[in-house]
């Protein structure tokens, strides 16, 4: 990492962005007993202090906090719905344009750079960092809910007002339910991650600037990015990451608790979920201590292998041909309805667009610093075209296959015998989303064993999200240093768990959603500015390539 000791002139142009700033020059270094630290004196202190204040105030005033969280959700999803829809549509178009333009041949790290990870390891890291708990929590919930309740693009539910089932409407509702699910987990969301990751990779590997969010804005702010402008950007990135992760951790705890109730009869309540978060955070601390290679990467590979086995069991044990056919029909509808589903105006499906799509776009933006920095860190040596194609397409296809199979099997169970369907009870009748997956597993062989495996996967996804997120936050608060002291990473892993706990106490799911949308609004503006910086940087790289530099 040549930027760690780099000094150069303070002038810059598109092809050679240089600065006098040295990574870590504003850091405080030292030790307190066995605890070493190497922290950016402003970003770390302000981020940590604000996080602790938030935790204390939410615990002191949970009712008031819950009301505030709900008002934030309402404002974001109902007033700013058009903004988030247009924003994410733009990111898709931007990424596709870079793929086909000459900019796509630029290599991250320079012409001589080569990938540091095999495709299999790279995809495993993408898989656990950017997908994680979603595969388990939403793969049954969303297709069933969208097919029967939220009705994307006004597709009628097969169930009438009297509860009767109209079999003639089943096929179209099922296809649209899957298409509506794929919209949330396909190209749109991964385009958000790709923009952030590409920006970080270019400015860190090609422009040799610190591995920090602030570096992306060097073309706009110049050396001012190392001052308070940059401090503010990095602090916002820390909070965006913390609340995005807290949402995933909270959902994971809810599903694990539901699974324990389903298999072992354990009570479903906030206390149990808090205990789950505390225990899994303790495991995450061990993984964080081991670092990227020994902890996160190893867990990611194990997670991917176990997830594939879990998926294959469901596919083979369920109605296999029907599942594959339903998945394919859902993908076909996703392609044909891609533009209508992406449109921000002229729609009447508010239950789907506002309550689901807009929240997801805010969640993806909130997760962008975390996943983007993590993806950038493991993607050196790829060309821009290879990087964008893989980041957009590979995870999307994996999700389509997984959710298409799980969703199709759950929908088949629902429509075959609605009266006895636990999927119908958990998703449509009583809406207990954390139990949706287990309702589907209930009608397959080895229910107890596979439900237990589902719980284990949820918990391990929980761990990989926490430890990879703490590595990212630590890098930001260490002034862009990749290898900061381990106790700092452990501190942030602990803070992530605490924020997930206080959000659950302060309002449950609405509080988790509020944390995401509150940070996504300002950070989305920064992401739009990133696109300008990316173009500036790539133009400079193309000029250097033509000049033979």
C-alpha positions, 0 to 999 in steps of 0.5 A: 500500500504505497499511499501509507508513506506518500508525500507529494505536491499539493497540486493535482489534475485528473490523471495525478491526484497528489497531496502532502497528507500522510496517512495517520498524521493526525492520529493519536498513538499509544497504549493503556495497559495491554490496550494499544490504539492508533486512532484519528483524533477527531473522527474516532472520538466524535464518532465514539462519543456520539454513539455512546450518547445515542445508546444512553439516551435511547435506553433512558427514554425508549418511548420518546425514542420510539415515537421519534424513530417512527416519524423518521420512517414516515417522512423518509418513505412517504415524502422522499419516496420519489427521491430514493427511487430516482437516486437508485435508478441513476446508480444503475444507469451510471454503472451500466454506462461505465461498463460499455464506455472505454472507462471499463478497461481501467484496472484497479491498482494500475496496469500491472495489478493482479487480483489478490483473491481467487474468484471463489474466495472473492465471491464468498466475501461478496456473498457474506458481506453484501447478502448475509441475513437477507437470504434467510429472513426475506426469501420466504417472507417477501415473495409471499407478502408481495404476491398476496398483500402488497401487490406490486403494480396493482397485481390482484391478490388470489385471495378474495375479501372473504378469504376464498382462493381464486386459482386463476390469479395464482400464477400471475400473483406468484410471478409478480411476487417474485419479481417484486422481491428480485427488484429489492435484491438485484441490480438496483441494490448492487449498483449502490454498493458498486458505486461506493466500492469503485470510488474507494478502489480507484482513489486508494489503489490508483490515485494512492490516497488514504483508504477512507471515504473522504479520499473520494472527494479529493477532486471536489475539495482538494486538500480541504478534504483532510480537514473538517469537511473530511472529518464530517464525511467520515463521521457520517460514514461511520454512523451510516455503517453502524445503523445499517449493520444494526438493522441487519443484526436486529433482524438476525436476532429476531429470526434466530429467536423465532427459530429457537421458539419454533424448534425448542419452544423458547419464548420470543421477546426482546430480552431473548433477542438482546441475549442473542445479540450479546452472545453473537457479538462475543463470538464476533469479537473473536473473529475480529481479533483474528483479522480478515484472513483468519477470521472474516475470510474463513467464516465467509467460506464456511458460510457459503458452503453451508448455505449451498448445502442448505439450499440444495436440501430445500431444492431437492426435498421440495417440489424441485421442478415446480421450484425451478419453473417458478424461479424462471418465471419470476426472473422473466417477470423481473426483466419484463417489468423492470422499468415499471417496477423502477418508476417513481411516478404514476403508481398506486401500489404505495404498500409495496413502493413506499413500505418496501422499495423505498426502505430498501433503497435507504438500507442499501445506501446506509450499508454502502460505506460498509459493503463498499469499503469491504468490497473495494478492499478485496477487489484490487487487480480487477478491471472496472468492467470486470468489477462492475459486471461481477458485483452487479450480476453474480450476487444478483443471480445467486439471490434470484436462484435462492429466493426464487426457489424458496419463494416458489416452494412457499407459494406452492405450499400456500396455494395447495392447502391454505387452511393448513399453511403455516406460511399463510399464518406467519406472513398473511394472517398474523404477520410474524416475518421472523417465522416465515422461513420456518413455516416453509421448512415445516412442510419439508422432511427433517424439519427440526434438523434443517430449522436448526441449520437455518438458525446456525446460518442466521447466527453465522451471518450475524457474526460475519456482518459484525466483524467485517463491519467493525473492520471497516469502521475501524479503518475509517476511524483510524484515518484510513489505516488498514491494519490498526490495533485489534482492540479498536476493532473489538470496540466497534464490534461491541458498539454495533451490538449495543446499538442493535440492542438499544434500537430493539428496545427503543421501538423494534423494527420501526426503530431499526428502519429509522436508523437506516433512513436517518443516515441514508438521506444525507449520505445519498447526497454524498454518493451522487457527488461520488459519481462525479469524482469517479468520472474525473478519476477514470478520465485521468486514468484513461489519459495516463493509459493513452500516454503510456504511463 
